[in-house]
Amino acid sequence: MPRPSQPLINRKVAVATALAIIDTEGLGAFSLPRLARELGVRAPSLYHHFEDRAEILEEVAQSIVLETVIPRKPSGDDWMNWFVALAMNFRRVILRHGNAAPILLEFLPRDMLSPLYDDAAEFLTQAGVATGLHVLILDGLEKLTLGAAVTEAMRRPARRGRIFGHVDPASQPALAQAVKANELTAADLFAETIRAFLLGVTTAPPAGGRGQDGEDG
């Protein structure tokens, strides 16, 4: 099929439309024919701009990540709060696009995030955090944030803010008592989890010469 002399589809509009379909109706409602109908074109026209459905979803993931607000770095040594704020901002974006959250598990644009991670590593250096801990911090924060936020986003909206919402006080009395004593919201718990991770990384004793993947080196 010859390529048209004038592009029929704007890539940014196509990606925004795809995300709107997913946000409104769920990931299962998204397909190339459906996207084409929304754009007022025939489905084959999409192949002039995207190789396949996966390429569209890759760009949807990129557009979600780009919504994350990067907080201003503190002037002092309060580097942990900056990482907590960054993780909270990313969580907020994922929850905003709950139906699209699974896309991030498959298509997280880590190459696009590399400049941010490089800047974060430089910030850690300036804060006096050992270089050997940087990958552990950056990779761990990504996994913690993505895993926690996607898990929360994939719950039904009525259950998202509930913590151990199905606990039975009769058969799980210890857990029920713990839930009753908890005063933190889901967002607060997430922030404290991130903070605890950072504190653990920077205060734990050395790993004792363990190699990659947890194997003795």
N, C-alpha and C positions, 0 to 999 in steps of 0.2 A: 504494500500500500504506500503510495507516495506521500511524503511529508507535506502538509499544507504550507503554502507560502507565508501565511500569517498564523501565529500560534492561536489556537482556539481556547486554550485553557491557561490561566495564570496559576503557577504552581502553589503560590502562597494561598490563594483563594481555595484551591482544591484541598490543600492540607487543612485549612481552617474549616472547610465544609465537612471534611471527613471527621474531624474532631467534634464538630457540632452534632453530627449524626450519632456518634458514639456516646457523647455526653447525654444526649436526649433519650436515645432508645437502646443503648447498650452496644457492646462490641459485636454481638451476634447479628445486629441489624446492618452492620457495615459490609458492603460488598462493592465491587467495581461498578456493576450495573446500577446499584442504588446511588452511588456517588455521581455517576454520569447523569442520571435523571435529575439530581439536585442541581447540577451544573448546566443542564439544558443541552447536553451533547450526547453522542453515542458512546457506548463503553469502549470500542476500539480506539477512539480518539485519545483516551487516557494513556495508551501505550506510546504515544508520541512524546509523552512527558515523564512517564514513570515506567520502569521495567516491569514491575508487577505489583501485586497488593502489598508485599512485604516492604517495598521501597516507600510506599505511601505511609505505612505504619511506622517505618523508621523516622520519617520526617514529622509524623504526628508526635512521636516520643521526643524528638528534638524541640518541637514547639512547646510541649509541656514543660520540659526542663528549662527553657529560656524564660519562662514566667517567674522563675525563682528569683526573688530579690536578694542580692548580695549585700549583706550588712556592712556598714562602715567599720573598719578595723579600729580598735581602741588604741589610744596613744601609749598606754602603759603596758603592763605585762598580763593583763586580763584576757589572755588568748582563749581560754576555755569558753568564756561567755560568747565569744565570736563564733566558735564552732557550734555551740548550742543554738545560737540564733540562726545560723545558716541551716542547720538540720531542721529546725522548727519551720523555717520558711519553705523548705523543700517539702516537708510533710504537708503543710497547708496547701501547696499547689497540687500534690497528689490527691488529697481529699477533695479538692475542688473538681477534679476530673476522675471521680471514683470509678466510673465505668471504663475508663481508659487505663486504669492502673496496671492491669495485667500486661499491657503493651510494654511498659517500662521494664518488666522482668526479662523480656526477650530482646528488646531493642534499646536498652539504655545506651545513650550515645557517649560512651566513655572517651572516645577520641575527641569529641567536642568539649568534654569536661577537662581535658588535659591542661589547658592554660589555667583554669581555675585551680586545679590541684597543684600546679607548679607554683602559683602565687601563694597558695596555702602552705606549701612546703617552705617557701621563703619566709613566710610569716612565722612558722614554727621555729625556724632557725634564729630569727631575730628575737623570739621569745625565750631562747635558750634551751629548747627541747632537742634532745639528742637526735641526730640525723637517722640513726638506726631505728628510731621509733616512728618516723614519718609515714612509711608505707603502712605500718600497722594501724596508725591513727586514721589515715585517709581511706584505706580499704575497709577498715572496720566501721567507720562512720557511714560510708556508703551502704554497706550491707545492713547495718542496724536501721538506718533511716528508711531505706527502700523496703526492707522486710517488714518493719513495723507499720509503716504507712500503707503499704499495699494490702497487708492483712486487714487493717482497719477499714480501708476504703472498700474492700470487697464484701464487707458485712452489709446487711440491709441497713438503710439509713436510720431506722428506728433503733438499731442496736449498736450503732457506731460508738456512742459515748459511754456505753455500759461496760463496766469492768466486772468480769465473772458474773454476768447477768443471769445465768441459769443455776447459780449455786442453790442447793437445797439445805437449809439450816438443820433439818432433821438428820440427814444422812452425811452432811459435810459440815459439822459444827465448827471445826477449827477454821476452815476457809471462810465460812459465813462470818465468824467473829473478826477475821482479818479484814474482810471487805467492809464490815461495819466500822472498823477503826480507821480505815483509810480516808484521808481528807483531801486527797489529790484527784484532780480531774484527769481524763485521759491525756490531755495535752501536757499537764504537769508531770504525769508519770513518764511520758515520753522524754521530756526535757531532763528529768532527773536520771533516767536511764542513760542518756547521752553523757551527762555530766559524770555519772559513776564510771562509765567506760573510760572516759578521758583520765579521770583520777586514777583508775586502776592501771592504765597503761603507763602512766608517768611515775607511779609510786611503787609498783610491783618490783620485786628483785629480778635481776637478769635471768633470762630463760635457761642459762646453764649450758650453752653451746648446742642447743637443738638446731637441727637443720631445717630445710624447707619441708612443708607439709607435715610438720610435727615429728619428723624422723630424726634420730640421733645423728649429729654430724661429726 
